Amino acid sequence: MTHIRFISTSTIQSAAASPNELTRRIELTPWDLQLLLVDHIQKGILFFKPTPSQEKELKGSSVIDHLKTSLSRTLDIFYPLAGRLVMVENDDDKTRSFFVDCNNLGAQFVHAMVDDLTVADILDPIYVPDIVNSFFLLNGVLNYEGISKPLLAVQVTELADGIFIGCTANHSVVDGSSFWHFFNTWSEISRGNNSPTSQSPPIFQRCFFDGIIDFPIHVPFHPNEISNEKSIPPPLKQKVFHFSKKKIAQLKAKANAEMGTNNISSLQAVLGVLWRSVVRNRRCSADQEVHYSVIVGMRQRIQPPLPEEYLGNAVLFGKVIATVDNLLEHGLGWVAWQVNKKIASQTAEEVKKFIEDWVKAPNIPTLSGIASNALLTGSSPRFNVYGNDFFWGRPIAVRSGVGNKFDGKLTVFPGVEEGSMDFEACLSPEILEAMADDAEFMEALAS
């Protein structure tokens, strides 16, 4: 029986944080605060083990010690991730406020081993093996618990012939863009570049909100009223669907041709294929209303644009609504066009309206509230996953943890082949099996 052994646990601090940085306070925005009651971001990458010649380049240091040292240097740059959340009680109106205290209490680092598990054992099965969930820390921990738990937790798990680097980051402090910015910087420092040239440093300022809202934001948040009882979801499995560069181009061309436009993107076309297949195989009634939630990055959509290096959340949730009969009777182009229109509607004006309205009536949903009756796609095929070479070569796969998973969560990553996409679909085994027999869907996957 496969068994994971935990070898050591360490606290990794920033080695060079100055007193000014250690006392720095970073406010949480409405984008951040709305995620207090959901799980952390959990993403990790799989590598083959370094060769003996590659290990010699470390000059006596072990791979684990090397990763710890380079992580500490990365926290010199991303020092908020070595801090903690602070919750302030506002006695005047019985609310709470939150901010990041850059106190350098440190990130958690765990070294683990699974002696009898190989890379092939992770990649070859039809479904993602459940043991992958054990490659991540802080499972089941909600973001508001960052007041006492690390904002960043790293587990490095050695396999028989591979290494998995799993990162868990507080989602009220970073979104996917910030998460991979951190990961990319760490890998570059690990390769020997202590002053990364391809990665600009993160930006912590909240000046975009000047004149729109005042900090700190008061929210009606009462930890003693949060239920510790977690509903038990139905048995779910995860399967990775790979869309080749060639097939994606064909799907995009087909969707645009059907609608007489050139505006439908590759991702929108693929989302249309997935949505239709899941709904078709769930065998819902024709008049049932179904939802597809897409997370839209807003850094370049607002005016003036937020820098890509902005550390924090900068997204809006767009919900596409259709009835089952409309979804299935129309072609791929119509479905992809509905997604396109919803994404296009997430404008700078919508951002300003969301922020102003949220401050007036804060809404902090649970995961079950976000996931209700919907498919949801998280992450992005644009993130730099396969450029994360820590000194011994490129990753061979990416996987996510159990955080924020529900029946209908579709996590998109770039594929190993440039221009391809991988979707990690979290669905019931029955739906995944039905999709494997869905001729239209499998045609979209064919090489």
C-alpha positions in Angstrom: 0.0 0.0 0.0 1.4 3.4 -1.0 2.3 5.4 2.1 3.6 9.0 2.4 6.3 9.6 4.9 6.8 13.1 6.3 10.5 13.7 6.9 10.8 17.2 8.2 8.9 20.4 8.8 10.6 23.8 8.7 9.7 27.5 8.9 11.3 29.5 6.0 11.6 33.2 6.6 12.8 36.1 4.5 16.5 36.4 5.1 16.9 40.0 4.1 13.6 41.7 5.1 14.3 45.2 6.4 12.6 46.7 9.4 10.4 48.9 7.1 9.2 45.8 5.2 8.6 43.9 8.4 6.2 46.5 9.7 4.5 47.1 6.4 0.7 46.7 6.3 -1.1 45.6 3.1 -4.8 46.2 3.0 -7.2 43.6 1.7 -9.5 44.8 -1.1 -13.1 43.7 -1.9 -11.6 41.3 -4.4 -9.6 39.7 -1.6 -12.2 39.9 1.2 -14.8 38.0 -0.8 -12.6 34.9 -0.6 -12.2 34.7 3.2 -14.5 31.7 3.4 -13.1 29.6 0.6 -10.0 27.4 0.4 -6.5 28.2 -0.5 -4.9 28.0 -4.0 -3.2 24.6 -4.4 -1.1 24.0 -7.5 2.0 21.9 -7.9 4.4 20.7 -10.6 5.9 17.2 -11.2 9.5 16.7 -12.3 11.7 13.7 -12.9 14.5 13.6 -10.3 17.7 15.4 -10.9 20.5 13.2 -12.3 23.7 12.6 -10.3 25.5 15.1 -12.5 22.9 17.7 -11.9 23.0 17.2 -8.2 26.8 17.7 -8.3 26.2 21.3 -9.4 24.8 22.0 -5.9 28.3 21.5 -4.4 27.4 19.5 -1.4 23.9 20.9 -0.8 20.9 18.6 -1.0 18.0 19.3 -3.3 15.8 20.0 -0.3 18.3 22.4 1.3 18.7 24.1 -2.0 15.0 24.6 -2.4 14.7 26.0 1.2 17.5 28.5 0.6 16.1 29.7 -2.7 12.6 29.9 -1.2 14.0 32.2 1.6 15.6 34.4 -1.1 12.3 34.5 -3.0 10.5 35.6 0.2 12.9 38.5 0.3 11.0 39.7 -2.7 7.5 38.3 -1.9 7.8 39.1 1.8 4.0 39.4 2.4 3.8 35.7 1.9 6.0 35.2 5.0 3.5 37.2 7.0 0.0 36.6 8.5 -3.4 38.1 8.3 -4.6 40.4 11.1 -8.3 40.7 12.0 -9.3 43.9 13.7 -12.5 44.2 15.7 -14.3 47.5 15.0 -16.3 48.1 18.2 -18.2 51.1 16.8 -20.1 49.0 14.3 -19.4 45.4 15.4 -17.6 44.6 12.1 -14.1 43.3 11.3 -11.3 44.5 9.1 -8.4 42.5 7.7 -4.9 43.3 6.5 -1.6 41.5 5.8 1.0 42.0 8.5 4.4 41.5 6.9 5.8 40.2 10.2 8.1 37.5 8.7 6.7 34.8 10.8 7.6 32.6 7.9 6.2 30.1 5.4 5.9 26.4 6.1 8.1 23.9 4.3 7.6 20.2 4.5 9.8 17.4 3.0 7.9 14.2 2.3 8.7 10.9 0.5 6.6 8.2 -1.2 9.2 5.4 -1.8 7.0 3.1 -4.0 5.3 5.7 -6.1 6.6 6.6 -9.6 5.9 9.4 -12.1 4.0 6.9 -14.2 1.8 6.1 -11.2 0.7 9.7 -11.2 0.3 10.2 -15.0 -0.9 6.9 -16.4 -4.2 6.2 -14.5 -7.4 7.3 -16.1 -8.2 9.4 -13.0 -5.8 11.6 -11.0 -4.8 9.4 -8.0 -6.2 10.5 -4.7 -2.7 10.5 -3.2 -2.0 13.7 -5.1 -4.2 15.5 -2.5 -1.6 14.5 0.1 1.1 16.4 -1.8 -0.4 19.7 -0.5 -0.6 21.3 2.9 -3.5 23.2 4.6 -6.2 21.0 3.1 -9.6 22.2 4.3 -8.2 25.4 5.8 -10.2 28.6 4.9 -8.4 31.8 3.9 -9.5 33.8 7.0 -7.5 31.3 9.1 -4.4 33.0 7.8 -4.7 35.0 11.1 -2.9 32.1 12.7 -1.7 29.8 9.9 1.0 30.4 7.2 0.0 32.4 4.1 2.3 30.1 2.1 3.0 26.4 2.6 5.2 24.3 0.4 5.5 20.5 0.4 8.3 18.8 -1.6 7.4 15.2 -2.1 10.1 12.8 -3.4 8.8 9.9 -5.5 10.8 6.8 -6.6 11.9 8.6 -9.8 10.4 12.1 -9.4 9.8 15.2 -7.3 6.5 17.0 -6.8 6.6 20.7 -5.6 3.2 21.5 -4.2 2.4 25.1 -3.2 -0.5 26.2 -1.1 -1.2 30.0 -0.9 -3.8 32.0 0.8 -6.4 33.0 -1.8 -7.3 36.3 0.0 -3.7 37.4 -0.5 -3.0 36.1 -4.1 -4.9 35.2 -7.2 -3.6 32.8 -9.9 -1.5 35.6 -11.6 0.2 36.4 -8.4 0.6 32.7 -7.5 2.5 31.9 -10.7 4.5 35.1 -10.5 5.8 33.9 -7.2 6.4 30.4 -8.5 8.2 31.7 -11.6 10.4 33.9 -9.5 11.3 31.1 -7.1 12.3 28.8 -10.0 14.5 31.5 -11.5 16.3 32.1 -8.2 16.7 28.4 -7.7 18.4 28.2 -11.1 21.1 30.5 -9.8 19.8 34.0 -10.6 19.5 35.8 -7.3 18.2 38.9 -9.0 15.7 37.5 -11.5 15.8 39.4 -14.8 12.7 37.9 -16.5 10.5 38.4 -13.4 9.7 42.0 -12.3 9.2 42.3 -8.5 5.6 42.3 -7.1 3.8 45.5 -6.6 1.9 45.9 -3.3 0.4 49.4 -3.5 -3.4 49.8 -3.4 -3.4 53.2 -5.1 -5.9 52.0 -7.7 -8.6 52.2 -5.1 -7.8 55.9 -4.2 -11.0 57.9 -4.4 -13.1 54.8 -4.8 -13.1 53.4 -1.3 -11.4 54.0 2.0 -9.3 51.5 3.9 -9.7 49.6 6.0 -12.9 48.0 4.8 -15.4 47.1 7.5 -17.1 43.7 6.9 -19.8 41.9 9.0 -17.6 38.9 9.6 -18.1 36.9 12.8 -15.8 33.8 13.1 -17.8 32.3 15.9 -20.8 32.0 13.6 -18.8 30.0 10.9 -19.9 26.4 10.8 -17.1 23.9 11.3 -19.3 21.2 9.8 -18.4 20.5 6.2 -20.9 18.9 3.9 -19.8 15.6 2.5 -19.7 15.9 -1.3 -20.6 12.9 -3.5 -17.7 10.8 -4.6 -15.9 12.8 -7.2 -13.0 12.0 -9.5 -10.6 14.1 -11.5 -9.6 13.5 -15.0 -7.2 15.5 -17.2 -8.5 16.2 -20.8 -5.8 17.2 -23.2 -6.7 19.5 -26.2 -3.9 19.6 -28.8 -2.9 22.9 -30.5 -4.2 21.6 -33.8 -7.6 20.6 -32.4 -7.9 24.0 -30.6 -7.3 25.8 -33.8 -10.0 23.8 -35.5 -12.5 24.4 -32.7 -11.8 28.1 -32.7 -12.2 28.3 -36.5 -15.5 26.3 -36.4 -17.0 28.5 -33.6 -16.1 31.7 -35.3 -17.4 30.5 -38.7 -20.7 29.5 -37.2 -21.1 33.0 -35.8 -19.6 35.0 -38.6 -17.0 36.6 -36.4 -13.3 36.4 -35.5 -13.7 37.4 -31.8 -14.2 34.0 -30.2 -10.9 33.0 -28.6 -9.4 29.5 -28.4 -10.3 29.2 -24.7 -13.9 30.3 -25.3 -14.3 27.6 -28.0 -12.9 24.9 -25.7 -15.1 26.0 -22.8 -18.1 25.7 -25.2 -17.2 22.1 -26.0 -16.8 21.2 -22.3 -20.0 22.9 -21.2 -22.1 21.2 -23.8 -20.6 17.8 -23.0 -21.1 18.0 -19.3 -24.7 19.2 -19.6 -25.5 16.7 -22.3 -24.2 13.8 -20.1 -25.9 15.0 -16.9 -29.2 14.5 -18.8 -30.9 17.6 -17.3 -34.4 18.5 -18.3 -34.7 20.6 -21.5 -36.0 23.7 -19.7 -33.5 23.6 -16.8 -31.4 26.7 -16.4 -27.6 26.0 -16.3 -24.8 28.3 -15.4 -21.1 28.5 -16.4 -19.0 30.8 -14.2 -15.8 32.1 -15.7 -13.2 34.0 -13.7 -12.0 37.0 -15.7 -8.6 38.6 -15.0 -9.1 42.3 -14.7 -5.5 43.7 -14.6 -5.5 44.8 -18.2 -9.2 45.6 -18.4 -9.4 48.5 -16.0 -8.2 52.1 -16.6 -5.5 52.7 -16.0 -4.4 49.1 -16.1 -3.2 47.4 -13.0 0.4 46.2 -13.4 0.7 42.5 -14.1 2.9 42.3 -11.0 0.2 43.6 -8.7 0.1 41.2 -5.7 -3.5 40.4 -4.8 -6.7 39.4 -6.4 -7.9 41.2 -9.5 -10.7 39.2 -11.0 -14.5 39.3 -11.6 -16.8 36.4 -11.7 -18.8 36.3 -14.9 -21.8 33.9 -15.0 -23.2 32.7 -18.3 -26.8 31.5 -18.1 -28.6 29.3 -20.6 -31.3 26.7 -20.7 -30.4 23.1 -21.5 -32.3 23.1 -24.8 -30.7 26.3 -26.0 -27.3 25.0 -25.1 -27.7 21.7 -26.9 -29.8 22.8 -29.8 -27.5 25.5 -30.9 -24.0 24.8 -32.3 -20.6 25.3 -30.7 -20.4 28.8 -32.0 -23.5 30.0 -30.2 -22.3 28.6 -26.9 -18.8 30.0 -27.2 -20.4 33.4 -28.2 -22.4 33.5 -25.0 -19.1 33.0 -23.1 -17.4 35.7 -25.2 -20.2 38.2 -24.5 -20.0 37.7 -20.8 -16.3 38.1 -20.7 -16.5 41.2 -22.8 -19.0 42.7 -20.4 -16.4 42.7 -17.6 -15.2 46.2 -18.2 -13.5 48.9 -16.1 -17.0 50.4 -15.3 -18.1 47.0 -14.0 -15.0 46.8 -11.8 -15.7 50.2 -10.3 -19.4 49.3 -9.8 -18.5 46.0 -8.2 -16.1 47.6 -5.7 -18.4 50.4 -4.7 -21.4 48.1 -4.4 -19.5 45.5 -2.5 -18.2 47.9 0.2 -21.8 49.1 0.7 -23.1 45.5 1.1 -20.2 43.0 1.6 -20.8 39.5 0.4 -18.5 36.8 1.6 -19.8 33.5 0.1 -18.8 30.0 1.0 -17.6 27.6 -1.6 -21.0 25.9 -1.8 -22.6 29.3 -2.5 -20.1 29.9 -5.4 -20.5 26.4 -6.8 -24.3 26.1 -6.7 -25.7 24.8 -10.0 -22.7 25.8 -12.0 -19.6 24.8 -13.9 -16.7 27.0 -13.0 -13.3 27.3 -14.8 -10.4 28.5 -12.7 -6.7 29.2 -13.6 -5.5 30.1 -17.1 -3.7 28.6 -20.1 -1.6 31.8 -20.2 0.2 31.1 -16.9 3.8 30.1 -17.2 3.7 26.6 -15.7 6.3 24.8 -17.8 9.0 27.5 -17.5 9.5 26.6 -13.9 12.9 24.9 -14.1 14.5 24.8 -10.6 17.9 23.8 -12.1 17.3 20.2 -13.2 14.9 20.6 -16.1 11.4 21.5 -17.1 8.3 20.1 -15.4 6.5 17.2 -17.0 3.0 17.8 -15.5 0.9 20.1 -13.3 -1.7 19.1 -10.8 -3.9 20.9 -8.3 -5.0 19.9 -4.8 -8.3 19.4 -3.2 -8.8 23.1 -2.4 -12.0 24.6 -3.9 -12.9 21.4 -5.7 -16.6 20.6 -6.3 -18.7 18.8 -8.8 -18.2 21.0 -11.9 -14.8 22.6 -11.2 -12.7 22.7 -14.4 -9.1 23.9 -13.9 -7.3 24.9 -17.1 -3.6 24.8 -17.6 -1.3 25.2 -20.6 -0.3 21.8 -22.0 3.3 20.6 -22.3 3.0 21.2 -26.0 3.0 25.0 -26.7 -0.5 26.1 -27.7 -2.2 23.1 -26.2 -4.5 23.1 -23.1 -5.1 20.6 -20.3 -8.4 20.7 -18.3 -8.4 19.0 -14.9 -12.2 18.1 -14.6 -13.6 17.4 -11.2 -16.9 15.6 -11.8 -18.8 12.4 -10.7 -17.3 9.2 -12.1 -20.6 8.6 -13.9 -20.3 11.9 -15.9 -16.6 11.3 -16.6 -17.4 7.9 -18.0 -20.3 9.2 -20.1 -18.0 11.9 -21.5 -15.6 9.2 -22.6 -18.4 7.7 -24.7 -19.6 11.1 -26.0 -18.7 11.0 -29.7 -18.9 14.8 -30.2 -16.6 15.5 -27.2 -14.1 12.8 -28.0 -13.9 14.1 -31.6 -12.8 17.5 -30.1 -10.0 15.7 -28.1 -8.8 13.6 -31.1 -5.3 14.4 -32.2 
